[in-house]
Amino acid sequence: MINSPQKYSLKTRLGWLYAVLLILSVSLLGYFSYWNIWHLFIKNETSHLRAAAKPVIARWIKSEKLATDNTFSLTPQKALILARHLTSRHAVAVVTDRHGKVLASGKQLSEEPSPPPINQNYIQQALSGKNEITFWSRVNGKPVLVLLIPLRPQPQSKQVFGVIQISTSLSGIHKLLFRYGIMQLGAVLLILAAGILFGFRFIGWSLRDLNRLAVTCREIASGNFTQRASMINRKDEIGQLAVSFNQMVDKLENLFRSQKRFVANAAHELLTPLTGLRGSLDVILRGAGDNPETKNRLIKGMYKEVDHLIHVCDRLLGISRLENASHVNKQHIVLSDFLKNFMQQIKHLTKNHIITVDEGPYITVMADRDLLQQILLNLLSNALRHSPEDSPVVTGWKLLSGFVEIFVADTGEGMDRETLSRAFEPFYSGENKSTEEKGTGLGLTLTRTMVEAQGGTIRIESTPGKGTTVFFTLPL
């Protein structure tokens, strides 16, 4: 059974991939280098044989007066003279007539090489006038290089009255190439050994920071959120991963802190009315119920606490419902008409405050009408609650790229830095309060959820003592 590659470490897989690619590249480079040198030697040997043969053939043609004798007939005796002149200890010549029949061979001495058998296919090509014919053959099992030269009375003549075959042994070239191949193989093996060793070390060094990042991940998984990736100064992908990892851990740490604060605040928010209920019930059980006035006061207090609990639970269910909803009931809304109708409906909330509308351009937005009304109602209620009487509250809108930004601004007490950073946190209430009215601390949390459910964003700008402005966007 073949093991899956995922069972091996990343270092092992990258190392083997690097080794295979290095072996293939070096092997191909060595092969093509050997092949090019082989053809270079063959080309040089062929050029040398042709260059040595041409003046001999030219002198023979001149001595036989072939350029002027149209009745010339190539006889074995004349062919033998030419063959002998072209034969040496390293090359042997064979001359054929115009029909491909062997007329003479230049080999006479034992130390001279033996000619290979005549290949009539190549001979006929030469007789047809083709030049530069070169091929390989074998003599006694050893390779030889063979070249054919057509015999013409003049260099530019189309008449061919015979063919000269010159062959030479390739043993010398083979020996030279064998020595070159041995040296090249040694160099290749040395390069492969050094390259693979360096490659594995380089890959291990490159992945060292990933191993450190894995250790950091295990530390964080165990609950130690103070750990961070330290390779953020690297300029490569691992450095980018470290920066993103640290950003993720920061967000997770903030999320867990927010979650802990939410649990603590929720427990406190629910425990306070439940404690009051239990205290009232204790008083009633101890006999206070016999006094109608005391009983009535306790029951009214219990009703108020229960109503507060229901209100908190209703807000929490509203947040959960919006976060889990797959869609909202979006429709086209003309913003100017919507705000005019909305202002008519909330006149009873204004009391002594002045609410003005800073109208922007004529815009149609895609939004849920009920959610948009609830968002504005929450924001205006907060603005009125935290602003002194007779102070102005302004709402309006302006156009952004693909969005409309709606704002609600007051000139009230404003928020300090900590309150501003935790304004959307569930159950959080700031220290600066201009009213004794008790809230749930879920209004802005629910408002943000309603805005984000429609594809928008929300933010707050505030200065202590100068007022607060809440901005939220909706898609056009």
PyMOL commands that set and color helices and strands:
alter all, ss='L'
color gray80, all
select helices_A, chain A and resi 5-7+10-63+76-86+120-127+171-221+237-285+288-290+292-324+335-345+347-350+369-385+417-421+443-453
alter helices_A, ss='H'
color red, helices_A
select strands_A, chain A and resi 91-97+102-105+133-139+142-151+162-169+331-334+354-358+364-367+392-399+403-410+458-463+467-475
alter strands_A, ss='S'
color yellow, strands_A
deselect
rebuild
show_as cartoon
